[in-house]
């Protein structure tokens, strides 16, 4: 695969409900190298549960983020993503002799799993074992509402940029996870991305995503709980969530929401096991997103699930150019960069 001849640069653009994150990666030096990271705030309630409520404010945040990275983005390809309840990722098993009619088979599979009108979907798929000799083959299927993709593309065009690829958030998270945590590609693990509004739980078996589910136990819920319980402002609650020491009020919030999230992880693991005979119980959980920074949440999940819970570090195996992190504190934002780094790791033809 090739980019423009002079440069092989990908911009991962993650438009979240609290922040726009940009990661710029140069693929032209043999190994991927992170060139720049930009984190731009999105005004409160401009995006709620993945839906853009104020286009002008979101467009401005996107433009500001890309402008801050402009020195590194000339001739680059932009990769964005969609996610949420209108995106479904599932591993399916079909007869290998259907390879010649694979798209028709995937269309039929999509009709069995999506809860919405299949005439309005976009789908993509990848055969996971193309050279296998068994009578059956495994295929990873991703289905999204077409208007969700169209809305994301139009938003970016309104911001003055043209995305080269619109990926699925779960795939991009997996890209960064696999690149930086290769040891987690053995056995069954859960990758949990706790965003501001939405928490994405993916079950991986030997590195292959089996099932992805979304829920609303995000940072916004913890913040609002803390505001109500401790009578804090939103800013004070945000600071308290990531403070070096905890408080009784924070302990109560983490205790309550942690139990809710742990049950969702357990349910996702159980459903994944019902879908595939090879899937074993989850042996380890990796957390990313803003929720990974919440004081005590990882420990609470580990205690409830009785398995290790670790943070994802998207910079662990990634070469980082001098000055790439000049505008951010790497320790503070690392968990926020899993999705944009995963997007930027994708090389585009």
Steps between C-alpha positions, in 0.01 A plus 500: 500500500624851425429858596616808316853437379666761718335422832317213661312676776166410658296723728283319752209733579288400800196722557383426852224660704753670728814531288623494142823299489747499212792261456734543203709196403770481232522154339789590270786420739464125518324488836205733578609818675269733689559853371244705689220476753232765546215497751229762453204544739145468368254734678266330744194338341613576143502121458273283715513118484670518163247736343621844389273760660691814394671457163668841503678438830613151400622620160701774673659247736597277205646795310697617804642153561608452139641852482715430807640195319526676163879486479478121485185449293579622149437220252372271775197273496232552763343193662191553717263251663143426600377302797215461744183297499448535125825314427515124549815286485465124508698189406293260291576148378382385156569215257831547320341403170306828511817704433385581146179651632644648818341844473153352459568275800611797710191695398286212624700479826457874550125466463499247785685719751407864439196643681439764231403515132769317301426702186675794668823333613860494389699186570856382478659167578830315516566126478706411807630165375512521117751215468326264741426143400189442711150495351414823681665841507484792742409846373508828694192703404447870570165665435413869538206719416579682176366832627742481794794482261351767273454735795862456612631561146282810460617638835862471388426652162334792674823536697690519171657153492433182305544170687677228307350226716218481754592207722314321780609614846532143627742412218713810563517425873611148414773635268661703778449222752660231284794721402587591858390192696585194286500273808127568538436332165495160673193356666181693567523860620267798519590840358288769670504856371328727753419825322314807616153373402545145372695200624603246236568141613670265253582134562809375315594135461863446397500858372180466295203722597207267568237743627467871569232659715438858614351637820462844657724461806733779391692775675200733474300267727774497764539876478127563538480254791783679676346842434173387651640302794769747603331817370796580275529704184576312179860626499557399862349157433729450199802583715383270781454206261871495414647628828795320652297422811141393533212624715198325653275657235721377216527157660121472503469602135776263387350221711156540342598563137785250517254226593277598207792492259633170636160338440503627141847353442383168643188501283702576187737215580208261551339598168835462322533148637152415374597617151821299466602165643865604513451804724617446856419707810661845497845473658591870504342840442671798337344845543541814290335838455436769758354246741836326528623810686228493768657442840421155637290376207752243372545363851122482550454307175786262583347425839155431356616299199783326688736533205773754418388837363770700322515831311568505126810702412481601131857637515663188643651366175454808283797712397441861604666790320656785697233755581206274411362531853614855562147633552374222727599308811561147372421334833170685527374451143638157406172319569317759286718431197419133439234572238679777304825301501311192379350705217836649406667159497283408203688536172274612218540404134 
